[in-house]
Amino acid sequence: MMGLGSAIGAGLFLGSGVGIQAAGPAVLVSYVLAGIMVIFVMRMLGEMGAALPVSGSFSHYARIGIGRWAGFSMGWLYWFMLIMVLGVEITGASAIVQSWLPGVPQWTVALVFVSFFAVINLAQVANFGEFEFWFAALKVAVIIGFLIIGVLLVFGLLPGTEPVGTEHLLGDGDGFAPNGMAGIAAGLLAVAFAFGGIEIVTIAAAESKDPERSIAVAVRTVVWRITLFYLGAISIMVLVLPWTTASGETSPFIAVLDVAGLPYASGLMELVVVVALLSAFNANVYGTSRMAYSLARGGDGPTFLGKLTHRGVPRNAVLLSVFFGFVSVLLNWLLPDTLLEILLNAVGSALLAIWIFIVVAHLRLRRRFEEEGTLRLRMWAFPYLSWFTLAMLIGFIALMLSDSNARVQLASTFVLFLFITALGFLWHRRQDARVSDDFGLPRH
């Protein structure tokens, strides 16, 4: 449920219109290609997670599989990415709620939300899991209900409706792919990152009672369920709605429900979007705190972040994440068109770099896990599909280079990555010098 909850968010409820606008009905192809890539990455991550469950998950695998510089760079890049996303999520949720309560300032709503989830994450991990379960359950229930209504609408089984046929699916006379391969490529850029968040499964499962089994079960089930939900929902949209009406301004979910003639659809979807944003905020506070804790325990961060309470909660790491959540909210309000845009561009393609690290770490660690006899979940057709996935990711980067906006994201992420890597070399040099001083060893 946490895997479903973290990956099914505002990107699906609000952002799906952007992909449809770019590719038309052929956005289905974009979702299939992105889904295949994510399924393979998650399978590799699940294999490593089941063999060696640790709270830092993929950062630790990069450290032992590639080198400690990779663990540092990947871990803090992921942390930075989620910190910036925290501000966007809490600002979006508080803006919607403030529109319901016009007499209450938006910063007050944001303060209440951040404080509430800080308490939840500081109490114990069971509290986080409980809240995230119910958040995810609500989102999943809404999507299942949407799929049922959509199928009835497609076949004309709702009162006052007729079968929709394939007119919209074929682009309303412009063909299935009205914008050609360029449109499918643009759609791929729009939808690939919508699957981001699913990787938190292996971070959270490391704190479960039976992590090896939990990770294996989660990876086996959550990937195809997310693919079903995404493809199912998008299929309903392109069957029911003219692709020319799609945009990033309105939710296609609401448009489909309006076609079905259901009352209060807009209000219901607003509530669901708020829940989706708060669910993602809750999950990302958890993910950033555990990543910071793992980095500190591995010698890649300040030691105070590696301390646990008697309940096993990394309090300092949670407080750090909450603090920067507040900072990113301030950036949302104070600098919406300048600094925040630069930072968001920097994290826009960070997820792509993290997936590449996961694949490379898997290729390096597979033989080791086989020799140790710890493999409980295996990547299909190793190493061929692993190399194929790496080629897909590299191809995706080449695709981004052909898009002007995506090029800015790649350049920003590359600069950020170089900065974090340089910081890591300085950090490790200082740590090595300290160890040499402690043991009276000569410095090299």
Secondary structure, DSSP 8 states (H G I E B T S, - for coil): -HHHHHHSSHHHHTTHHHHHHHHGGGHHHHHHHHHHHHHHHHHHHHHHHHHS--TTTHHHHHHHHT-HHHHHHHHHHHHHHHHHHHHHHHHHHHHHHHHHSTTS-HHHHHHHHHHHHHHHHHH-HHHHHHHHHHHHHHHHHHHHHHHHHHHHHHTT-STT----TTTTTTTTTT-SSTTHHHHHHHHHHHHGGGGTTTTHHHHHHTTSSSHHHHHHHHHHHHHHHHHHHHHHHHHHHHHHS-GGG--SSS-HHHHHHHHTT-TTHHHHHHHHHHHHHHHHHHHHHHHHHHHHHHHHHTTSS-GGGG---TTS--HHHHHHHHHHHHHHHHHHHH-TTTHHHHHHHHHHTHHHHHHHHHHHHHHHHHHHHHHHT--SS--TTTTHHHHHHHHHHHHHHHHHHTSHHHHHHHHHHHHHHHHHHHHHHHHHHHHHHHHHHHHT----
